Amino acid sequence: MQTNRLVSAELGSLWQCYVSESMSHCFMNYFDRTMDEPEGKQLLGRLLDLQKGHLAALRHFFEREGIPLPRGFMEEDVNLSAPKLFNDAFVIQFVAFMNQVAIEQSQMAVASAPNTELRRFYLQRMHAYAELEDFTFELMLENGLFVRAPYVPYPKEVSFVKEHSFLAGMFGNKQPLNVLEVSHLFINSIRNQLGTLLLTGLIQTVQEPEIREYLLKGKQLAREIAGIFDSVTKEAELPPSALVSVEVTDSTEPPFSDRLILNFVVALNVYGLGIYGYSLAQTTRADLATQLVRIIGETGKYGTEGAQLLIKYGYMEAPPTSPDREELAKQE
């Protein structure tokens, strides 16, 4: 039995990594062309060099295994001559978010990679993006762009839960939010704020009216979700968190293809589902858990609509699949 072939999990992570890295590379190439801030240019230069190296390494794995290279996203999906659509502050926030996505994606890939060379690639990729995220955070702190989660007092002693009411919260007698819940409320609110601004710019430039309507629906959903998380924070008398200095210009010239836009929005939706699920697992209050279940349902429904549009317009690239044994059995 061959043991040097890639297992299904490795093949899946390899395919996903190539598609997502090529997708991000298109965005970053455009942002590099429109960035005015010198330190922001340095950040994007480092990021683009990383991505070029990663894409070359990924192509090597596909070629070595004799696997067709995914189409992914290429130069034709980005218009580098398009005017500035987002200001520099937004781009830096966007880079910070995409770094986090790449780190988490690499971490998941490492866990299912028995192939030594592939595993070491993901470890290197994770380390490289972590170092870049550190640089991005320092840049955000220096320029007043880093949004801090709310402060809470340090505990004075170790305590243990003694009452089942700790898990309540649906009707009165709500326990104070614990710091894990505060953290998830903060992160989910900020990411939906960023998503709302991203969709605002994409709505201005997308060409297909049906896709524009889909993005408008997504913008409204992101705004509502951010509002839900902010209302829970406000009820706990904690200060709200908001992105600062981020702007969308009035440009309507498309920097990105409709195919890139729709695939990216659907991918963000899938990522959001995972984050909401993790938040749900960390939640002890029943009222907050109920809100998260509803949000997961709405987000899943929106994602399904996006997938249907991808199929309709021929924009959905299919990942490798397992054999259809029933179909094979019909062959003469």
Summary of the structure (lengths in Angstrom):
residues: 332
radius of gyration: 21.6
end to end distance: 27.3
largest distance: 75.0
contacts: 975
relative contact order: 0.12
helix: 67%
strand: 1%
